[in-house]
Amino acid sequence: MNRSTERILTTHTGKLFMPDAGNPGMGPPPTPPERVEYEINELVKKQVEIGMDIVSNGEPAGIGPGTIFRLVEGFQNVNPNIPEDEPVVSLERVRWLSRDMFTYRAFYEDMFGSMGGRNRNNPQLSTRTVVSGPLKLRSLEPFEHDIQLFKKALQANAPGKEAFYCVVAPEWLEEFVWNEYYRTDDEFVVALTEVMAPIFKCVVDSGLILQIDDPAISHDWEEARRPPMSDAEYERFIMLRIDALNAALEGIPEDRVRFHVCWGSWPGMHTNEQPLAHFARMMLKVKAQAFSIESAKSSHRSEWKVWRDDIKWPEDKIIIPGVVDHTTPVVEPPDVIADTILTFASVCGRENVIAGTDCGMRWHAQAAWAKYENIVKGAQLASSRLW
């Protein structure tokens, strides 16, 4: 994995909007299959044009929870018969809701409504995905096909450039599923992790960097569907999932894996989020070389101090702090981004820092790409001061 040995490198967390996408809100509609190859090529080309160092395919094919559910035998969509007048902010609809969403219920019901949450055609609201039998992977073909399209775009636009491919963490998939087969949720997520191991290997065997997207490592703590956990209870809960993930990564070199964690990209109030200090040591136990961590959003902007005051950043690891906020369309100026980079370089070592994003961008595509462009400019400015 490339390091910032001569200048600060730049990257992002994977999901990109097409520059002409307008305002896709919480995410664009599914890309038609016949358009996926074109969008991957255009997104790779655009990343190269703005000077991004480490690129993704932009995920237009939407290889995420829905794809995993279709490709793993044992999942089933069922109609929970939710009343039409059931509030949008309801655990009967969405499992991952945080306590924050109930403390400020009026705000979130208005926000979810404005983003289309009341659309009865939204599968997440009208059906549940349940585990109804033993899990078994049906096929790797959709991933192999998506990867080949990505590699074709890289060859055409960015030969030799380092590239990564995102796979949702089993722990985060757990947030979208009602377990009706395994004895406990712990047993379910371990089984799911075992089933997903071939997907991880498929990415790395293709020559790409594997990024595991795991907002759950921070978010599980604030979920309203379970009682608040003590620090000890949370450590047991998370370490079981990290141990399962590490078992699935067995045989994959750590320098081919990056691990992403954030506290959610929805434009909400985010008042009940767990501090990084509570789980940072557990996070570093994941068998990965690079860690992409939300760091620009105001509720976590000061947490660089964890690496100054509590935990010395490991010399053999790479930190990818978010230097732009994913919950606002406000575009951070290059000098502000440079200041964030300089702060992390001072506590983690300049060669260990790669500038990134908090998570996938929201709001308007123009705002998102303006942020990406300023990451590159901010990294150039920081590099001029560090070298």
N, C-alpha and C positions, 0 to 999 in steps of 0.2 A: 504494500500500500504506500502511495506517495506521501511524503512528509514535506513540511515547509522548511526545507534546508537552505534555500536561497531567497525566498520571499514567501509571504503568506498566501497559501492556496485558497481557492474558493469552491464552494459546492452548495447544495441545498438538500431538502429532505425527500425529493423524488417526484411528487405530484405537481404537474405544471398545467396551466391553461394555455390553449392556443392564443397567440397575441390578439386575434380578432374575436375572442370568445365573448366580449362584453362583460356583463355582470352575472356570473353563474351562481351567485349566492353561496350556499354551502357545498356546491359542487356542480359541475356541468352535467347535462343529460348524457346517457351512454352514447359512446361514439359508434356509429354504424360499422359493422365489420369491414365493409369494403373501403372505409376511410382510415382505418387504423394505421396501415402502413404509411400512408401519406402523412398523417399527423406525427408519427414517431420520427420520420425523416425531417419534417419541418421543425419539430421541437429540438432535436439534436442540433440541427443547423443553427437555430436561434441561440442556443446556449453557447455554441462556438463563436458566433458573431459578437456576443457581448463579452467574451473573454472568460467564461466560466471554465474552471480547470477540471473539475470532476463532475461528470454529467450523468443523467439518467435518461430513460426513454420517455419520461413524462407521464407514463401510465395511461395512455388514452384507451387501452383495452379494458381498463378497470379490473386488473387482476387483483382482487381483494376478497373480502369475506364471502360475497356472493359466489365467486368462482370456486373457492374452497368448498363451500357447501354443495355445489353441483358436482364437484369431482371426488368428493368423499362419500362413500356409501354409508348410510346410517343416519343421515339428516332428512328431515321431512318438514314441509311447510303445512301448517294447520291453521284453521280459522278459529280464533279464540272467542268469537261471538261477543266482541266488545260493543257495548251500547253506543249509539251514535252521539249521545250527549256526554260521554265520558270525557273528562278534561284531557287536553293534549299532554300536560305534564302528569303522566300516569305510568306507574311501574307495570301496569297491565299491558302497556304499549311498548315501552322501551326499558330494557334492563339496566342500562348504564347510567341512568339519571343520577345526578349528584344531590347531596343534601342542600347545596346552594340553590338548586332549582326549585326546592320546596320552600326554603326560607324566603325566596323572592319569587313566589309563584306567579304573581300578576305580570311581572316583567318577562318571565320566560314563556308564559302562555302567549303574550303579545308577540314576543320575538319568534317563537316557533310558528305561530300563525302567519306572520309576515314572510316567513321563509318557506311557506307551503306545507307546514306540518299538519294542517287540517285536510289535506288532500286525501280523500278516501281511496285513491288509487295508489297511494304510497304503500308498497308491500310491507315496509317496516311497521306501519301502523295497522294494516288490515290483516296481516297474518303473523304467525310466530314460526321461527325455525326451531325445531325440537330435535333432540337426539332420541331416536326411536329404536336403535339397534347398534350392534358393534360397528365401530368405524373401520373403514378399509378404503385406501386410495384406489380410485378407478383408473386414472390416466394422468400422465405428465404432459400429454400432447399440447394442451393450450399454453402451458408455460414454455415448452420447447419452441413452439411456433412464435410466441411473443418475443422470446430471446433471439431467435434467428432474425426477425424483423429489426430488432434493435441493433444487432451486430452488423446487419446490412447497412443500416443508417450510419453507424460508426465508421464503417469502411469507406463510405462515400463522403462523409463530412468531417470525420475526426479520427483518422487512422492513428493508432498509438496512444490516444487519449484514454486516461483511466475512466472507467464507467462502472456504475453500480445499478443493481436491480433490487427493488423492494418486495419483500414478502411480509404480510401481516403476521404478527406474533400469535402463537396459539393462545396465549393468555388474553390477548385483546379479542380474538374470535370468541372466546368464552363469554364475553360481555353481551353477545348478540344471540345467545342460544339458551333455550330452556332445556335443562338436562332431565330427561324422562326415562333414561335407560341405566346409566351407571349409578352405583350405590351412592357416590358423593360427587360433588363438583371437582374435587381434587382428582379423583380417579378419571373423570371425564377429560380434564385438561391434560393429564399425563398421556392418556390414550391418543388424544388429538395431536399432541406433540410428536409422539412416535410415528403417527401416520404422515405428518408433514416433513419428517426427516429427509425423505427422498427429494422433496421440492428444494430444500436447502442445498443438498448435494448437486442437484441438477443445475442450479444457478452457478455455483462455484466451479463445477466441471466445465461450464461453458467459457470460463475465463473472466467472468464478471465478478465484481465485488458484491457480496450479499449484504443487503441492509435489512435488518429485522426491525419492523415498526412496532413498538410496544408502549403505547400510552398507558396501558393498564398498570404498569409497575408503580406509577404514581397515582393513577385515578382510582384503583380498587379501594384505596383507603377512604375516599369520600363518597362512595356509592351509598345511595339511600336504601337499597334493597337488603342491606345487611346492617346489623347494629355496628356502631363505631367500635373499632378494634384498638386494643392497647398496642404499644410499640412491640411487645413480645409476640402478641398474636399476629400482628402484621408481618413480622419477620418470618414466622413459621409459614404463614400463608404464601408470601412471595418466594421464599427460598425453595419451597417445594416446586414451584413453577420454574425457577431459575435452574434448579438441578435437572428437571425434566428437559428444559431447553438445551442445557449443556450436554446432556446425553445424546440428544438429537444432532448436535454439532460435532460429535465425536469423529475424529479423523479429518475434520476441516481445519486448515491452519487458521489461527487467530487473525493473521494479517490479511485474510480474505473476508473478514466480517466486520461490519459496523452496526451499532445498536442505537436506535433512535428512541428517545423518551421525551414526552411533552405532557402538558396538563390540559390538552384539548384546544382545538382551534376555533371553536364556536365563539361568536362575538357576544359573550355573556359577562356576568359580573365577577365570576371566579374568586369568590371570597372565602371558600372553604378548602383550599388546596393544601396538600401536604408539603411541608418544606423539603427541599432537596436533601438537606442534612439527615433527614429521617431514613432515607433509603440509598444514599450515595454509595456506602460500602457494599451493600447488597448488589447494586447495579454493576459495580466494578468486578464482581465475581463472574459475570457473563463472559463466555469465551469469545471475546471480540477484541480487536485492537483499537478501534475508533468508537467514540461515544458522542452521538449527536444529542445535544441537550438544549431545551428551551431556555433562553437566557436574556431575551430582549423585552419580553412582555413585562409590564411594570410590576406585576406581582412576584416576578422571579429575577428582576434585573440586578439585585444586589447579591445574588447567591454565588457569585464568583468568590465571595469571601470564604465559602466552604473549603475551597482549595488553598486558601491562604492560612486559615485559622484552624481547621479541623483535620483535613486529610491532605497529605502531600500528593500531588498528581504523579502517578507512576511514570517513570521516564520512558518506559516501553509502550505507552499508550498515547493515542491521539485524541484530543478533545475538539469537537466541532460545535462551538457555542453558536446559538442563534444570535445574529447581529441585527436582524430586522424582525419586527413584531408581526405575527400572522393574523391578529385579531382586529387590526385597524388598517384603513387605506392610507394613513399618513405615511409619507415616504421619508425615511430617515436620511439626512444628508451624509455625504461621504465622511466628513470630519467626525460626526457622531459615531458612525460605524467604526472608523479608525480608532476612536477612543476606547470602544468596547474591545476591539482586537488587542490594543496595547495593554489593556487591563489584564486580559487573559494571558497574554504573552509574559507579563511580568510575574505571574504566579505559577503558570504551568510550563513555561519555556516556549520561546518563539517557534522552535522546530516542531513542537507538539500541538500547535494551534492551526486549524483550518476554519476559515470563516464560513458560516452556514446560515440557515433559516430556522426559526422556531419550529415550524411545521409547514405543511402545505398552505399556500396563500389563499385567502378568501377575497371577497369584494370584487372589484373590477380588474380584468386582465391587464389593462394599461397600468394600474397601480402596482400589480404584482411584478410586472416586468421592469417597471421603474425601480422597484426595490432590488431586484436581482442585479440590474445594472449598477446600482450604487454599492452593492456588496463588492463588486469587482473594483470600483473606484476607491472605496474605503480601504480595501486590502492593499491596493497600490500605495495609497497614502501612508498606511501603517508600515508597509514594507520599507518605504523611503526613510522612515524614522528608526526602524529596527536594524537595517543593514547599511 
